[in-house]
C-alpha cells in the first residue's frame, strides 16, 4: 500500500472515535428536552415531573 492510502485509512478509522469523544461530557438527561404536564414542573433532584404546590 502507498503512504497516501495508509494515511487515508487511518484518518477514516480515527475520526468516528474523535467525534464520539466530543459528546461524552453530556448525559442523556442533560441533552433531552423535558416537557411536564400542566400543573407539574421538572424536579432536577428526582429527575421526574412533580406537582406544583399551592400555598
N, CA, C and O atoms as a Tripos MOL2 file, in Angstrom:
@<TRIPOS>MOLECULE
protein
  220   219    55     0     0
PROTEIN
NO_CHARGES

@<TRIPOS>ATOM
      1 N           0.8490   -1.1890    0.0000 N.3       1 UNK1
      2 CA          0.0000    0.0000    0.0000 C.3       1 UNK1
      3 C           0.8870    1.2430    0.0000 C.2       1 UNK1
      4 O           2.0350    1.2290    0.4460 O.2       1 UNK1
      5 N           0.3210    2.2740   -0.5020 N.am      2 UNK2
      6 CA          1.0920    3.5180   -0.5260 C.3       2 UNK2
      7 C           0.8590    4.2940    0.7600 C.2       2 UNK2
      8 O          -0.0730    4.0170    1.5140 O.2       2 UNK2
      9 N           1.6990    5.2430    0.9860 N.am      3 UNK3
     10 CA          1.5950    6.0710    2.1830 C.3       3 UNK3
     11 C           0.2880    6.8500    2.1980 C.2       3 UNK3
     12 O          -0.3200    7.0220    3.2540 O.2       3 UNK3
     13 N          -0.1460    7.3200    1.0390 N.am      4 UNK4
     14 CA         -1.3920    8.0800    0.9500 C.3       4 UNK4
     15 C          -2.5920    7.2030    1.3290 C.2       4 UNK4
     16 O          -3.5000    7.6700    2.0160 O.2       4 UNK4
     17 N          -2.6040    5.9710    0.8990 N.am      5 UNK5
     18 CA         -3.6940    5.0480    1.2320 C.3       5 UNK5
     19 C          -3.7160    4.7460    2.7260 C.2       5 UNK5
     20 O          -4.7820    4.7100    3.3420 O.2       5 UNK5
     21 N          -2.5450    4.5310    3.3020 N.am      6 UNK6
     22 CA         -2.4700    4.2700    4.7410 C.3       6 UNK6
     23 C          -2.9260    5.4770    5.5550 C.2       6 UNK6
     24 O          -3.6310    5.3180    6.5520 O.2       6 UNK6
     25 N          -2.5370    6.6700    5.1460 N.am      7 UNK7
     26 CA         -2.9510    7.8770    5.8550 C.3       7 UNK7
     27 C          -4.4550    8.0720    5.7680 C.2       7 UNK7
     28 O          -5.0830    8.4680    6.7500 O.2       7 UNK7
     29 N          -5.0390    7.8000    4.6120 N.am      8 UNK8
     30 CA         -6.4890    7.9270    4.4370 C.3       8 UNK8
     31 C          -7.2290    6.9050    5.3050 C.2       8 UNK8
     32 O          -8.2110    7.2440    5.9650 O.2       8 UNK8
     33 N          -6.7600    5.6640    5.3030 N.am      9 UNK9
     34 CA         -7.3940    4.6170    6.1140 C.3       9 UNK9
     35 C          -7.3110    4.9480    7.5970 C.2       9 UNK9
     36 O          -8.2790    4.7360    8.3280 O.2       9 UNK9
     37 N          -6.1900    5.4560    8.0480 N.am     10 UNK10
     38 CA         -6.0290    5.8290    9.4550 C.3      10 UNK10
     39 C          -6.9740    6.9620    9.8260 C.2      10 UNK10
     40 O          -7.5870    6.9340   10.8930 O.2      10 UNK10
     41 N          -7.0950    7.9470    8.9650 N.am     11 UNK11
     42 CA         -7.9950    9.0720    9.2170 C.3      11 UNK11
     43 C          -9.4410    8.6010    9.3100 C.2      11 UNK11
     44 O         -10.1730    9.0120   10.2100 O.2      11 UNK11
     45 N          -9.8530    7.7440    8.3850 N.am     12 UNK12
     46 CA        -11.2270    7.2270    8.3930 C.3      12 UNK12
     47 C         -11.4870    6.3870    9.6470 C.2      12 UNK12
     48 O         -12.6010    6.3860   10.1720 O.2      12 UNK12
     49 N         -10.4770    5.6820   10.1210 N.am     13 UNK13
     50 CA        -10.6470    4.8390   11.3080 C.3      13 UNK13
     51 C         -10.7060    5.6650   12.5920 C.2      13 UNK13
     52 O         -11.3950    5.2720   13.5330 O.2      13 UNK13
     53 N         -10.0040    6.7980   12.6580 N.am     14 UNK14
     54 CA         -9.8870    7.5720   13.8900 C.3      14 UNK14
     55 C         -11.0080    8.6000   14.0530 C.2      14 UNK14
     56 O         -11.4260    8.8590   15.1810 O.2      14 UNK14
     57 N         -11.4980    9.1810   12.9880 N.am     15 UNK15
     58 CA        -12.4740   10.2710   13.0830 C.3      15 UNK15
     59 C         -13.7580    9.9240   13.8420 C.2      15 UNK15
     60 O         -14.2020   10.7560   14.6330 O.2      15 UNK15
     61 N         -14.3790    8.7680   13.6600 N.am     16 UNK16
     62 CA        -15.5940    8.4760   14.4480 C.3      16 UNK16
     63 C         -15.3400    8.4620   15.9550 C.2      16 UNK16
     64 O         -16.1920    8.8950   16.7310 O.2      16 UNK16
     65 N         -14.1970    7.9780   16.3620 N.am     17 UNK17
     66 CA        -13.8580    7.9680   17.7840 C.3      17 UNK17
     67 C         -13.6940    9.3760   18.3340 C.2      17 UNK17
     68 O         -14.1200    9.6650   19.4530 O.2      17 UNK17
     69 N         -13.0760   10.2520   17.5500 N.am     18 UNK18
     70 CA        -12.9300   11.6410   17.9870 C.3      18 UNK18
     71 C         -14.2770   12.3420   18.0570 C.2      18 UNK18
     72 O         -14.5160   13.1330   18.9690 O.2      18 UNK18
     73 N         -15.1530   12.0640   17.1090 N.am     19 UNK19
     74 CA        -16.4810   12.6720   17.1260 C.3      19 UNK19
     75 C         -17.2730   12.2150   18.3480 C.2      19 UNK19
     76 O         -17.9690   13.0210   18.9660 O.2      19 UNK19
     77 N         -17.1800   10.9510   18.6980 N.am     20 UNK20
     78 CA        -17.8850   10.4350   19.8760 C.3      20 UNK20
     79 C         -17.3170   11.0430   21.1570 C.2      20 UNK20
     80 O         -18.0650   11.3110   22.0980 O.2      20 UNK20
     81 N         -16.0150   11.2600   21.2010 N.am     21 UNK21
     82 CA        -15.3920   11.8300   22.3920 C.3      21 UNK21
     83 C         -15.8320   13.2740   22.6170 C.2      21 UNK21
     84 O         -15.8480   13.7410   23.7560 O.2      21 UNK21
     85 N         -16.1810   13.9710   21.5730 N.am     22 UNK22
     86 CA        -16.6140   15.3630   21.7000 C.3      22 UNK22
     87 C         -17.9410   15.4670   22.4470 C.2      22 UNK22
     88 O         -18.2250   16.5060   23.0430 O.2      22 UNK22
     89 N         -18.7510   14.4260   22.4290 N.am     23 UNK23
     90 CA        -20.0770   14.4530   23.0510 C.3      23 UNK23
     91 C         -20.1080   13.7540   24.4010 C.2      23 UNK23
     92 O         -21.1740   13.6610   25.0090 O.2      23 UNK23
     93 N         -18.9970   13.2680   24.8790 N.am     24 UNK24
     94 CA        -19.0210   12.4290   26.0720 C.3      24 UNK24
     95 C         -19.2760   13.1940   27.3660 C.2      24 UNK24
     96 O         -19.4910   12.5570   28.3970 O.2      24 UNK24
     97 N         -19.2650   14.5180   27.3660 N.am     25 UNK25
     98 CA        -19.4420   15.2760   28.5920 C.3      25 UNK25
     99 C         -20.8860   15.4470   29.0180 C.2      25 UNK25
    100 O         -21.1330   15.8880   30.1400 O.2      25 UNK25
    101 N         -21.8270   15.1230   28.1910 N.am     26 UNK26
    102 CA        -23.2420   15.3300   28.4910 C.3      26 UNK26
    103 C         -23.9310   13.9920   28.7230 C.2      26 UNK26
    104 O         -23.6040   12.9940   28.0810 O.2      26 UNK26
    105 N         -24.8790   13.9800   29.6370 N.am     27 UNK27
    106 CA        -25.6840   12.7820   29.8320 C.3      27 UNK27
    107 C         -26.9590   12.9150   29.0200 C.2      27 UNK27
    108 O         -27.2850   14.0000   28.5380 O.2      27 UNK27
    109 N         -27.6660   11.8310   28.8730 N.am     28 UNK28
    110 CA        -28.9060   11.8570   28.0950 C.3      28 UNK28
    111 C         -29.9220   12.8070   28.7040 C.2      28 UNK28
    112 O         -30.6690   13.4580   27.9730 O.2      28 UNK28
    113 N         -29.9660   12.9030   30.0400 N.am     29 UNK29
    114 CA        -30.9230   13.7860   30.7020 C.3      29 UNK29
    115 C         -30.6080   15.2400   30.3820 C.2      29 UNK29
    116 O         -31.5210   16.0360   30.1610 O.2      29 UNK29
    117 N         -29.3360   15.5960   30.3530 N.am     30 UNK30
    118 CA        -28.9480   16.9740   30.0690 C.3      30 UNK30
    119 C         -29.2550   17.3760   28.6300 C.2      30 UNK30
    120 O         -29.5140   18.5470   28.3550 O.2      30 UNK30
    121 N         -29.2270   16.4140   27.7140 N.am     31 UNK31
    122 CA        -29.4390   16.7110   26.3100 C.3      31 UNK31
    123 C         -30.9150   16.6790   25.9270 C.2      31 UNK31
    124 O         -31.3040   17.2890   24.9310 O.2      31 UNK31
    125 N         -31.7210   15.9980   26.6800 N.am     32 UNK32
    126 CA        -33.1210   15.8030   26.3300 C.3      32 UNK32
    127 C         -33.9580   16.9820   26.8190 C.2      32 UNK32
    128 O         -33.8000   17.4510   27.9460 O.2      32 UNK32
    129 N         -34.8500   17.4490   25.9480 N.am     33 UNK33
    130 CA        -35.7910   18.4960   26.3500 C.3      33 UNK33
    131 C         -36.9150   17.8370   27.1340 C.2      33 UNK33
    132 O         -37.4590   16.8190   26.7060 O.2      33 UNK33
    133 N         -37.2640   18.4060   28.2700 N.am     34 UNK34
    134 CA        -38.2860   17.7960   29.1230 C.3      34 UNK34
    135 C         -39.5140   18.6830   29.1570 C.2      34 UNK34
    136 O         -39.4170   19.8790   29.4300 O.2      34 UNK34
    137 N         -40.6610   18.1030   28.8820 N.am     35 UNK35
    138 CA        -41.9360   18.8010   28.9920 C.3      35 UNK35
    139 C         -42.7810   18.0770   30.0200 C.2      35 UNK35
    140 O         -43.0160   16.8740   29.9100 O.2      35 UNK35
    141 N         -43.2270   18.8010   31.0020 N.am     36 UNK36
    142 CA        -44.0950   18.2300   32.0310 C.3      36 UNK36
    143 C         -45.5320   18.6410   31.7430 C.2      36 UNK36
    144 O         -45.7800   19.6490   31.0820 O.2      36 UNK36
    145 N         -46.4590   17.8630   32.2370 N.am     37 UNK37
    146 CA        -47.8810   18.1500   32.0660 C.3      37 UNK37
    147 C         -48.2400   19.4310   32.8130 C.2      37 UNK37
    148 O         -47.5090   19.8700   33.7000 O.2      37 UNK37
    149 N         -49.3770   20.0230   32.4410 N.am     38 UNK38
    150 CA        -49.8490   21.2170   33.1320 C.3      38 UNK38
    151 C         -50.0280   20.9120   34.6200 C.2      38 UNK38
    152 O         -50.5340   19.8520   34.9880 O.2      38 UNK38
    153 N         -49.6120   21.8390   35.4570 N.am     39 UNK39
    154 CA        -49.7350   21.6610   36.9000 C.3      39 UNK39
    155 C         -48.5580   20.9340   37.5200 C.2      39 UNK39
    156 O         -48.5490   20.6840   38.7250 O.2      39 UNK39
    157 N         -47.5710   20.5920   36.7180 N.am     40 UNK40
    158 CA        -46.3690   19.9470   37.2460 C.3      40 UNK40
    159 C         -45.1410   20.6900   36.7450 C.2      40 UNK40
    160 O         -45.2100   21.4600   35.7870 O.2      40 UNK40
    161 N         -44.0150   20.4470   37.4070 N.am     41 UNK41
    162 CA        -42.7510   21.0460   36.9820 C.3      41 UNK41
    163 C         -41.6380   20.0220   37.1280 C.2      41 UNK41
    164 O         -41.7720   19.0590   37.8820 O.2      41 UNK41
    165 N         -40.5480   20.2240   36.4140 N.am     42 UNK42
    166 CA        -39.4140   19.3040   36.4440 C.3      42 UNK42
    167 C         -38.6320   19.4700   37.7400 C.2      42 UNK42
    168 O         -38.2790   20.5850   38.1260 O.2      42 UNK42
    169 N         -38.3650   18.3470   38.4110 N.am     43 UNK43
    170 CA        -37.5590   18.3360   39.6250 C.3      43 UNK43
    171 C         -36.2120   17.7060   39.2920 C.2      43 UNK43
    172 O         -36.1250   16.5100   39.0130 O.2      43 UNK43
    173 N         -35.1680   18.5200   39.3250 N.am     44 UNK44
    174 CA        -33.8290   18.0770   38.9510 C.3      44 UNK44
    175 C         -33.3390   16.9580   39.8720 C.2      44 UNK44
    176 O         -32.6970   16.0140   39.4120 O.2      44 UNK44
    177 N         -33.6350   17.0590   41.1560 N.am     45 UNK45
    178 CA        -33.1350   16.0840   42.1310 C.3      45 UNK45
    179 C         -33.6840   14.6850   41.8820 C.2      45 UNK45
    180 O         -32.9450   13.7040   41.9600 O.2      45 UNK45
    181 N         -34.9780   14.5890   41.5810 N.am     46 UNK46
    182 CA        -35.5770   13.2680   41.3760 C.3      46 UNK46
    183 C         -35.6840   12.8910   39.8960 C.2      46 UNK46
    184 O         -36.0370   11.7580   39.5680 O.2      46 UNK46
    185 N         -35.3810   13.8350   39.0040 N.am     47 UNK47
    186 CA        -35.4700   13.6340   37.5600 C.3      47 UNK47
    187 C         -36.8590   13.1820   37.1180 C.2      47 UNK47
    188 O         -37.0060   12.3210   36.2510 O.2      47 UNK47
    189 N         -37.8720   13.7850   37.7360 N.am     48 UNK48
    190 CA        -39.2660   13.4950   37.3770 C.3      48 UNK48
    191 C         -40.0720   14.7870   37.4240 C.2      48 UNK48
    192 O         -39.6170   15.8120   37.9310 O.2      48 UNK48
    193 N         -41.2800   14.7070   36.8810 N.am     49 UNK49
    194 CA        -42.2200   15.8360   36.9990 C.3      49 UNK49
    195 C         -42.9350   15.7020   38.3320 C.2      49 UNK49
    196 O         -43.4010   14.6210   38.6900 O.2      49 UNK49
    197 N         -43.0200   16.7980   39.0630 N.am     50 UNK50
    198 CA        -43.6960   16.7810   40.3600 C.3      50 UNK50
    199 C         -44.8010   17.8330   40.3410 C.2      50 UNK50
    200 O         -44.6820   18.8500   39.6580 O.2      50 UNK50
    201 N         -45.8800   17.5890   41.0930 N.am     51 UNK51
    202 CA        -46.9740   18.5500   41.1400 C.3      51 UNK51
    203 C         -46.5260   19.8870   41.7440 C.2      51 UNK51
    204 O         -45.7060   19.9250   42.6610 O.2      51 UNK51
    205 N         -47.0730   20.9620   41.2170 N.am     52 UNK52
    206 CA        -46.7920   22.2850   41.7780 C.3      52 UNK52
    207 C         -47.5350   22.4130   43.0950 C.2      52 UNK52
    208 O         -48.7080   22.0520   43.1920 O.2      52 UNK52
    209 N         -46.8590   22.9230   44.0960 N.am     53 UNK53
    210 CA        -47.5200   23.1140   45.3880 C.3      53 UNK53
    211 C         -48.1220   24.5110   45.4160 C.2      53 UNK53
    212 O         -47.4780   25.4880   45.0350 O.2      53 UNK53
    213 N         -49.3610   24.5900   45.8710 N.am     54 UNK54
    214 CA        -50.0290   25.8880   46.0050 C.3      54 UNK54
    215 C         -50.1820   26.1920   47.4890 C.2      54 UNK54
    216 O         -50.9270   25.5210   48.2030 O.2      54 UNK54
    217 N         -49.4780   27.1960   47.9300 N.am     55 UNK55
    218 CA        -49.5020   27.5470   49.3620 C.3      55 UNK55
    219 C         -50.3410   28.7720   49.5730 C.2      55 UNK55
    220 O         -50.4890   29.2300   50.7060 O.2      55 UNK55
@<TRIPOS>BOND
     1     1     2 1
     2     2     3 1
     3     3     4 2
     4     3     5 am
     5     5     6 1
     6     6     7 1
     7     7     8 2
     8     7     9 am
     9     9    10 1
    10    10    11 1
    11    11    12 2
    12    11    13 am
    13    13    14 1
    14    14    15 1
    15    15    16 2
    16    15    17 am
    17    17    18 1
    18    18    19 1
    19    19    20 2
    20    19    21 am
    21    21    22 1
    22    22    23 1
    23    23    24 2
    24    23    25 am
    25    25    26 1
    26    26    27 1
    27    27    28 2
    28    27    29 am
    29    29    30 1
    30    30    31 1
    31    31    32 2
    32    31    33 am
    33    33    34 1
    34    34    35 1
    35    35    36 2
    36    35    37 am
    37    37    38 1
    38    38    39 1
    39    39    40 2
    40    39    41 am
    41    41    42 1
    42    42    43 1
    43    43    44 2
    44    43    45 am
    45    45    46 1
    46    46    47 1
    47    47    48 2
    48    47    49 am
    49    49    50 1
    50    50    51 1
    51    51    52 2
    52    51    53 am
    53    53    54 1
    54    54    55 1
    55    55    56 2
    56    55    57 am
    57    57    58 1
    58    58    59 1
    59    59    60 2
    60    59    61 am
    61    61    62 1
    62    62    63 1
    63    63    64 2
    64    63    65 am
    65    65    66 1
    66    66    67 1
    67    67    68 2
    68    67    69 am
    69    69    70 1
    70    70    71 1
    71    71    72 2
    72    71    73 am
    73    73    74 1
    74    74    75 1
    75    75    76 2
    76    75    77 am
    77    77    78 1
    78    78    79 1
    79    79    80 2
    80    79    81 am
    81    81    82 1
    82    82    83 1
    83    83    84 2
    84    83    85 am
    85    85    86 1
    86    86    87 1
    87    87    88 2
    88    87    89 am
    89    89    90 1
    90    90    91 1
    91    91    92 2
    92    91    93 am
    93    93    94 1
    94    94    95 1
    95    95    96 2
    96    95    97 am
    97    97    98 1
    98    98    99 1
    99    99   100 2
   100    99   101 am
   101   101   102 1
   102   102   103 1
   103   103   104 2
   104   103   105 am
   105   105   106 1
   106   106   107 1
   107   107   108 2
   108   107   109 am
   109   109   110 1
   110   110   111 1
   111   111   112 2
   112   111   113 am
   113   113   114 1
   114   114   115 1
   115   115   116 2
   116   115   117 am
   117   117   118 1
   118   118   119 1
   119   119   120 2
   120   119   121 am
   121   121   122 1
   122   122   123 1
   123   123   124 2
   124   123   125 am
   125   125   126 1
   126   126   127 1
   127   127   128 2
   128   127   129 am
   129   129   130 1
   130   130   131 1
   131   131   132 2
   132   131   133 am
   133   133   134 1
   134   134   135 1
   135   135   136 2
   136   135   137 am
   137   137   138 1
   138   138   139 1
   139   139   140 2
   140   139   141 am
   141   141   142 1
   142   142   143 1
   143   143   144 2
   144   143   145 am
   145   145   146 1
   146   146   147 1
   147   147   148 2
   148   147   149 am
   149   149   150 1
   150   150   151 1
   151   151   152 2
   152   151   153 am
   153   153   154 1
   154   154   155 1
   155   155   156 2
   156   155   157 am
   157   157   158 1
   158   158   159 1
   159   159   160 2
   160   159   161 am
   161   161   162 1
   162   162   163 1
   163   163   164 2
   164   163   165 am
   165   165   166 1
   166   166   167 1
   167   167   168 2
   168   167   169 am
   169   169   170 1
   170   170   171 1
   171   171   172 2
   172   171   173 am
   173   173   174 1
   174   174   175 1
   175   175   176 2
   176   175   177 am
   177   177   178 1
   178   178   179 1
   179   179   180 2
   180   179   181 am
   181   181   182 1
   182   182   183 1
   183   183   184 2
   184   183   185 am
   185   185   186 1
   186   186   187 1
   187   187   188 2
   188   187   189 am
   189   189   190 1
   190   190   191 1
   191   191   192 2
   192   191   193 am
   193   193   194 1
   194   194   195 1
   195   195   196 2
   196   195   197 am
   197   197   198 1
   198   198   199 1
   199   199   200 2
   200   199   201 am
   201   201   202 1
   202   202   203 1
   203   203   204 2
   204   203   205 am
   205   205   206 1
   206   206   207 1
   207   207   208 2
   208   207   209 am
   209   209   210 1
   210   210   211 1
   211   211   212 2
   212   211   213 am
   213   213   214 1
   214   214   215 1
   215   215   216 2
   216   215   217 am
   217   217   218 1
   218   218   219 1
   219   219   220 2
@<TRIPOS>SUBSTRUCTURE
     1 UNK1         2 RESIDUE 1 A UNK
     2 UNK2         6 RESIDUE 1 A UNK
     3 UNK3        10 RESIDUE 1 A UNK
     4 UNK4        14 RESIDUE 1 A UNK
     5 UNK5        18 RESIDUE 1 A UNK
     6 UNK6        22 RESIDUE 1 A UNK
     7 UNK7        26 RESIDUE 1 A UNK
     8 UNK8        30 RESIDUE 1 A UNK
     9 UNK9        34 RESIDUE 1 A UNK
    10 UNK10       38 RESIDUE 1 A UNK
    11 UNK11       42 RESIDUE 1 A UNK
    12 UNK12       46 RESIDUE 1 A UNK
    13 UNK13       50 RESIDUE 1 A UNK
    14 UNK14       54 RESIDUE 1 A UNK
    15 UNK15       58 RESIDUE 1 A UNK
    16 UNK16       62 RESIDUE 1 A UNK
    17 UNK17       66 RESIDUE 1 A UNK
    18 UNK18       70 RESIDUE 1 A UNK
    19 UNK19       74 RESIDUE 1 A UNK
    20 UNK20       78 RESIDUE 1 A UNK
    21 UNK21       82 RESIDUE 1 A UNK
    22 UNK22       86 RESIDUE 1 A UNK
    23 UNK23       90 RESIDUE 1 A UNK
    24 UNK24       94 RESIDUE 1 A UNK
    25 UNK25       98 RESIDUE 1 A UNK
    26 UNK26      102 RESIDUE 1 A UNK
    27 UNK27      106 RESIDUE 1 A UNK
    28 UNK28      110 RESIDUE 1 A UNK
    29 UNK29      114 RESIDUE 1 A UNK
    30 UNK30      118 RESIDUE 1 A UNK
    31 UNK31      122 RESIDUE 1 A UNK
    32 UNK32      126 RESIDUE 1 A UNK
    33 UNK33      130 RESIDUE 1 A UNK
    34 UNK34      134 RESIDUE 1 A UNK
    35 UNK35      138 RESIDUE 1 A UNK
    36 UNK36      142 RESIDUE 1 A UNK
    37 UNK37      146 RESIDUE 1 A UNK
    38 UNK38      150 RESIDUE 1 A UNK
    39 UNK39      154 RESIDUE 1 A UNK
    40 UNK40      158 RESIDUE 1 A UNK
    41 UNK41      162 RESIDUE 1 A UNK
    42 UNK42      166 RESIDUE 1 A UNK
    43 UNK43      170 RESIDUE 1 A UNK
    44 UNK44      174 RESIDUE 1 A UNK
    45 UNK45      178 RESIDUE 1 A UNK
    46 UNK46      182 RESIDUE 1 A UNK
    47 UNK47      186 RESIDUE 1 A UNK
    48 UNK48      190 RESIDUE 1 A UNK
    49 UNK49      194 RESIDUE 1 A UNK
    50 UNK50      198 RESIDUE 1 A UNK
    51 UNK51      202 RESIDUE 1 A UNK
    52 UNK52      206 RESIDUE 1 A UNK
    53 UNK53      210 RESIDUE 1 A UNK
    54 UNK54      214 RESIDUE 1 A UNK
    55 UNK55      218 RESIDUE 1 A UNK
